């Protein structure tokens, strides 16, 4: 049931990968090292001819990017580049882009899941992407943007690096946000346990108010619910066995994980969880409901309260603390691997690699202020203290909204991923400065108790690479994917499917991971 890093469900036939390999054969043959861009002058220079390259990436926001916009023109002018961008919604990206790779007609720079995913690792190993070690050595700003421990994870067995990771901070709480005004109206005290949480949702459902009791933010439910899952004893990741701490157990083989996913099903069956969960392909439907006053509780990031107040002027949002589970489990936050996709350079674009790295280097040095803040009066204002305060997206001109900026993003350093000064300025810009200290205190409350996925994401079982997606689809895909849409799917049915999956190779996958991963200690991603 878990998506992304937890479980790859798409099945990619051997024919697809074979076609990829055939298409890429010889891609890098005959390409000599070139330390100046062959297509235009150096990025950031004053020369007239811009450096051109093509680029494909996912967008987490609305896919409404329009080429030739004012922000794009300003970036191209400052950096002396001309980037032909193709965007795909993140919900469709991972499947769609593989077809592009298979066609052999990849853009110069292409986002993907990286070497933690067997498809991308296979294309990498077959020579589809450019080795970048020498460029990282020549452009230290790019290299220093990523912690050494993450670069080591990106390196192959020879120490070669092909992939630039898109970083996220590993501690990212997904809160239980709730409408405090509704709770006060109905006389509901803030829940502290899972039992009280369920009772609160029941009260809201039976209140006659035209609101959904529980929904989730702009992501999948299983991701948005990663932290409330800790209150039910699961992280959705591999954890040490209670019997043998030197053996890691995947989530599918953990009873607490199975209980959790069927707890979600039970909430939906009882009318407590949004009926659109698992049905509506638009990942933003729940956040839209919450911000428009049509939902009482939302799992996810702390939302922009000013948007809600436009719909419901007296609305108040609070964050429940981590809940205590039925067996006394103390909820907290699930720490994540600090990479969410990233990008490769096409091996056929080796003659452009120097220019691409010069551009990346510019975004982290001379162009860092522009990358981070944008344009004064358009994306930020200077306050009385001389600070750059972001202009809220709904107050920006259309050509400077985030949907026009996100497609032109590449790499942000880890040092910016948890910057409390920048976060406070964001709250100030939103007119929510009075809520910043509260938000920070709740962040610290969630992160006081941390849980981990102990599996090294770069360790891949050979069996998983060969038949993993196929046996998952054959035995688990239908039943696991239907838990929230077909209430006839029972826990017993799920376990029967799991046994077939284990017998077909799932057990072998778990055994191979344990054999290959020598270090099974708690991960530290920020070294």
Rosetta blueprint (number, residue, H / E / L):
1 X L
2 X L
3 X L
4 X L
5 X L
6 X L
7 X L
8 X L
9 X L
10 X L
11 X L
12 X L
13 X L
14 X H
15 X H
16 X H
17 X H
18 X H
19 X H
20 X H
21 X H
22 X H
23 X H
24 X H
25 X L
26 X L
27 X L
28 X L
29 X L
30 X L
31 X L
32 X L
33 X L
34 X L
35 X L
36 X L
37 X L
38 X L
39 X L
40 X L
41 X L
42 X L
43 X L
44 X L
45 X L
46 X L
47 X L
48 X L
49 X L
50 X L
51 X E
52 X E
53 X E
54 X E
55 X E
56 X E
57 X E
58 X E
59 X E
60 X L
61 X L
62 X L
63 X L
64 X L
65 X L
66 X L
67 X L
68 X L
69 X L
70 X H
71 X H
72 X H
73 X H
74 X H
75 X H
76 X H
77 X H
78 X H
79 X H
80 X L
81 X E
82 X E
83 X E
84 X E
85 X E
86 X E
87 X E
88 X E
89 X E
90 X H
91 X H
92 X H
93 X H
94 X H
95 X H
96 X H
97 X H
98 X H
99 X H
100 X H
101 X H
102 X H
103 X H
104 X L
105 X L
106 X L
107 X L
108 X L
109 X E
110 X E
111 X E
112 X E
113 X L
114 X H
115 X H
116 X H
117 X L
118 X H
119 X H
120 X H
121 X H
122 X H
123 X H
124 X H
125 X H
126 X L
127 X L
128 X L
129 X E
130 X L
131 X L
132 X L
133 X H
134 X H
135 X H
136 X H
137 X H
138 X H
139 X L
140 X H
141 X H
142 X H
143 X H
144 X H
145 X L
146 X L
147 X L
148 X H
149 X H
150 X H
151 X H
152 X H
153 X H
154 X H
155 X L
156 X L
157 X L
158 X L
159 X L
160 X L
161 X L
162 X L
163 X E
164 X E
165 X E
166 X E
167 X E
168 X L
169 X L
170 X L
171 X L
172 X L
173 X L
174 X L
175 X E
176 X E
177 X E
178 X E
179 X E
180 X H
181 X H
182 X H
183 X H
184 X H
185 X H
186 X L
187 X L
188 X L
189 X L
190 X L
191 X L
192 X L
193 X E
194 X H
195 X H
196 X H
197 X H
198 X H
199 X H
200 X H
201 X H
202 X H
203 X H
204 X H
205 X H
206 X L
207 X L
208 X L
209 X L
210 X L
211 X L
212 X E
213 X E
214 X E
215 X E
216 X E
217 X L
218 X L
219 X L
220 X L
221 X H
222 X H
223 X H
224 X H
225 X L
226 X L
227 X L
228 X H
229 X H
230 X H
231 X H
232 X H
233 X L
234 X L
235 X L
236 X L
237 X L
238 X L
239 X E
240 X E
241 X L
242 X L
243 X L
244 X L
245 X L
246 X L
247 X L
248 X E
249 X E
250 X L
251 X H
252 X H
253 X H
254 X L
255 X H
256 X H
257 X H
258 X H
259 X H
260 X H
261 X H
262 X H
263 X H
264 X H
265 X H
266 X H
267 X H
268 X H
269 X H
270 X L
271 X L
272 X L
273 X E
274 X L
275 X L
276 X L
277 X L
278 X L
279 X L
280 X L
281 X L
282 X L
283 X L
284 X L
285 X H
286 X H
287 X H
288 X H
289 X H
290 X H
291 X H
292 X L
293 X L
294 X L
295 X E
296 X E
297 X E
298 X E
299 X E
300 X E
301 X L
302 X L
303 X L
304 X L
305 X H
306 X H
307 X H
308 X H
309 X H
310 X H
311 X H
312 X L
313 X L
314 X L
315 X L
316 X L
317 X E
318 X E
319 X E
320 X E
321 X L
322 X L
323 X L
324 X E
325 X L
326 X L
327 X L
328 X L
329 X L
330 X E
331 X L
332 X L
333 X E
334 X E
335 X L
336 X L
337 X L
338 X L
339 X E
340 X E
341 X E
342 X E
343 X E
344 X E
345 X E
346 X E
347 X H
348 X H
349 X H
350 X H
351 X H
352 X H
353 X H
354 X H
355 X H
356 X H
357 X H
358 X H
359 X H
360 X H
361 X H
362 X H
363 X H
364 X H
365 X L
366 X L
367 X L
368 X H
369 X H
370 X H
371 X H
372 X H
373 X H
374 X L
375 X L
376 X E
377 X L
378 X L
379 X L
380 X E
381 X E
382 X E
383 X L
384 X L
385 X L
386 X L
387 X L
388 X E
389 X E
390 X E
391 X L
392 X L
393 X H
394 X H
395 X H
396 X L
397 X L
398 X H
399 X H
400 X H
401 X L
402 X H
403 X H
404 X H
405 X H
406 X H
407 X H
408 X H
409 X L
410 X L
411 X L
412 X L
413 X L
414 X H
415 X H
416 X H
417 X L
418 X L
419 X L
420 X H
421 X H
422 X H
423 X H
424 X H
425 X H
426 X H
427 X H
428 X H
429 X H
430 X L
431 X L
432 X L
433 X H
434 X H
435 X H
436 X H
437 X H
438 X H
439 X H
440 X H
441 X H
442 X H
443 X H
444 X H
445 X H
446 X H
447 X H
448 X L
449 X L
450 X E
451 X E
452 X L
453 X L
454 X L
455 X L
456 X L
457 X L
458 X L
459 X L
460 X L
461 X L
462 X H
463 X H
464 X H
465 X H
466 X H
467 X H
468 X H
469 X H
470 X H
471 X H
472 X H
473 X H
474 X H
475 X H
476 X H
477 X H
478 X H
479 X H
480 X H
481 X H
482 X L
483 X L
484 X L
485 X L
486 X L
487 X L
488 X L
489 X L
490 X L
491 X H
492 X H
493 X H
494 X H
495 X H
496 X H
497 X H
498 X H
499 X H
500 X H
501 X H
502 X H
503 X H
504 X H
505 X H
506 X H
507 X H
508 X H
509 X H
510 X H
511 X H
512 X H
513 X H
514 X H
515 X H
516 X H
517 X L
518 X L
519 X L
520 X L
521 X L
522 X L
523 X L
524 X L
525 X L
526 X L
527 X L
